[in-house]
Amino acid sequence: MPPERPATREATFRLGVEYDGSGFRGWQVQPRVRTVQGELEAALRRVTGRAVRVAGAGRTDTGCHAAGQVASVTVATRLDAGRLRAALNAHLPPDVRIVEAAEAEPGFHARFSASRRAYRYLLVPRPTALRRCLAWARPIRASVAALNEAGRPLLGRHDFTTFSKQGGEADEPFCTVSRARWTRGAGATRFDIEADRFLYSMVRRIVPTVLRAAEDGGGSRAVRAALEARDRRAAAAPAPAQGLYLMRVRYPRLGWLPRERMNVVA
């Protein structure tokens, strides 16, 4: 006799998602435009036969990428996590991949269960055909040590209104930054930042403001003054979206997810 098919049951899954954001109007589903959330929901509908809503840990903007977005979804399915991952990847376009899948506890929510998020901003010194949609081409006239010194005031809990977009989370401007680190290697400069939450366009405004402070000699005093001004006019114009990557997300008892993703982006 053939083996019995597993029974259909309702289960919550957490998904590690990697995507090239160049061809998307951001994460969040919108009518008549291509989004990452929209592609995931379409693939899930094909696999499960039902319309479902996918939650993401971070709502990346148009043109931004993810090495380690985390999504959650509750579906009725016979598939285990490994087979669901394979089935979804068979239906997803080549610029979106599920890199990790696991069954989660009931009530798990990719956004609201998260305790920290990690982003990376990537800069290259000159325009390049291969990285034109993957990094900001900008020469840097400051050392890594000067960049790290200038960015020191960002650490800790602060009102980040200066680095937010007009009309963003004006009622919730406080974020706690636990890491803000510049490094160089592989022909690129990287800025890694971790925090409990991020305001809309926050990283893209921090990067050029710190660059300006390090290059012009204002250093940490200039960044501290901009931060304490709580005035968007004190920040530099936002850096291009293509240099920004959501790298991974931290959860209580689970740690950073997806695992081992920090070396994906040079």
N, C-alpha and C positions, 0 to 999 in steps of 0.2 A: 504493500500500500504506500502511496506517496505520502511524504511527511505533511502534517497539518500546517496550514498557513497561520502565521501569528494573527491574533485577534486585533482588530482595530481598537486603538485606545487613544484618549486625549493626553498629550504630553507637551511639556514646555522644553524647548531646545535653545541652547545658546550657540551662536555661530560666530566664528572668527572670519572676518571678511576682508579681503584685499582687493583694492580697485585703483585703476588709473582714472582720475577724475576729469581728464581732458575732454572727454565726450559727454559729460553730464552737467546738468544744471543743478549740481549739488546733490546732497543725500535725500532730502525730503521730497516725497511724492507731490507732483504738481500736475495739473491738467495740461495735456498737449505738449509736454516737454519730457525729455529723457532724464530720469533720475535713478540713483542707485537703489533706493528703497523701492521704486516702481519696478525695476528689473527683478529684484528679489521676490517681490510679491507675485509678479507674473510667473516666475519659475515655480514658486510654491503652489500656485493655482494649477499649473500643469501637472505637478507631481501628485498633489493631494486631491485635486478635483474641487477644491473649495477656495473661496476668497478669504484671505487672512490679512491681518495687519502686522507688519514687522516693526519692532522698536529698535532704534539704534542708540548707542552710547553717546555719540556726538553727531551733530548736524553739520557736516562739512559743507563749505560753500562751493559755488560753481568753480570748477577747475582745481579744487583741492583733492588730495589723494589720501589713501589709507593703506598702510601696511598691516594694521591691526585694529580695524573697526570691530566692535562686538555688537551683535544683534541678538534679539530674542523673539521667539514666536511660539505660540501655542497652537498645535494642530492635531487633528484626528488622523492617525496614520497607523499602518502596520510596520513601518520601517523603523529600524534602530538608527542611532545617530550616524554611524558610518555609512549605512546605505542611503540615508537621507542626504548626506553630504555628496555622495557620488551622483545621486539622481539630480540634485540641484545643479551641480557643475555640468552635467550633461545638457541642461536647458539654459544655462546662463551664457551671455556673450563673453568673448575672450577677455574683455577688460574688467570683468568681475569674477573672483574665484572665492569659494569657501575653503579656507585653509585649515579649519578646525571645527569640529562639531561635537557636542556632548549634550546628554539629557540633563536638564537643570531641575532644581527643586521647584515645586509649585510656588508661584508668586515671584519668581526671579524676573527682574526687569532690567534690560541692558543699560538703560539710562539711570533709573532711580535707585538701583542696587549698587551702582558704582561709587567708589570712594575717591578715586583719583584717575586722571587721564594724562597721557604723555604725548606731546607733539614734537615734531622735528621740523625745522625750517632749513632748507638747503640752498646754498649760494655757490655759484661758480664764477671764476674771475673774468670770463669773456663769453660772448655768445657762442653757442655750440648747436649744431644741427640735431645731435642725438639727445640733448637735454633741454631743448627749447621749451618743452611743455612740462619739464620735471624739476626745474630749478630757476632761481632768479640769477640772471647774468649781471653781476655787478662787481667791479674791483673793490677791494677793501683796503683802505689806507690806515689800518690799525692792527696791532698785534693781537693774538688771542688773549694774552694777559690783560691788555687794555680793555678788550671787549668784556672779559669776565669781571674786571674791576668796575666798569661802568654799569653792568647789570646787577651788581650786588644789592642795591636797594629794593629790587623786585622780590627778594626772598621774604617770606612771612605773610601775614594776613594784612591786606590793604584794600582800600577803596580804589578800584581800577577804572573809574569813570573816564579818566584821561585816555585810556587805551580801548575804549568801547565805541561802538557805532551809534550815531544819533538815532534815537528811537529803539535802542536795545533794552537790556534789562536794567532800566534806571532805578527800579525799586530794590534790586539785589546786586549792588555793585561790588560786594566784598568777595575776594577770592584768597585762598591760602596757597602760595607758591612754595613748593618744597625743593625744587631744583630748577636752576637756570644756568646752563653751562654751554660755552662755546668751545668747539674743537676744530682741528683741521686735519685733513687726510684724504687720500685718493682724489686729489685735484679739486676738492670742494671744502667749503666751510660749513659747519653744522651748528645750529642752535637747538639744544634740547631743553624743553621746559615741561615740568610736571606740576599739577595743581589739583585741588579738589573740584574745581569748576573753572570754566572759561567763559568770558563774555564774548559776544559776537564780534569778530574780527580782532580780538585781543592780541593774539600772537603776531598777526600781520602788522599791527601798529607798534608793538614792542620792538620788533626786529630793527626797523629803520631808525627808531628813536635811540636805541642803544648804539647803533652804528654811527649815527650823527654825533652823539656825545663822545664816543671813543675817538673819532677822527678829528673833531674840532677842539678837543682838549677839555671839554666840560666834564667828562668822566662821570663818576657816580653822583657828583653834586647836581649835574644837569638832569640826570634821570630821576633823582630824588625830587628835584624841584618840579619836574613834569608830573610825577606821580602825585605829589601833594597838592598840585594845582587843581586837581579834579576837573580839568577843563580839556576837552578834546582838541582845542587849538594848540595845546602845549605839546602834542605828539606830532611826529612826522607823518606824512601821508602814508597810507598802508602799503606794504610790500605786495607784489603780485601774488595771486592765489596759487600759481603753479609750483611754488617752492614749499608749500605747506603739506605736511603728512600727519595724520593721526596714526600714532605708532602702536599703542596698546592701552589697555584699560585695567585698573586694579579693582578687585572685589574682596570684601571680607571673606576670610577662610579659603579663598581661591587663589589669591595673589594676582600677578599680572597675567592678562590674557590678551590675545593668543600668546602662547609661550614661544620663546626664542625667535622673536621677530625683529629685534633691534638691528640686525646686520643686513636686513633686506634693502634698506636705503643707505647708500654709501655715505 
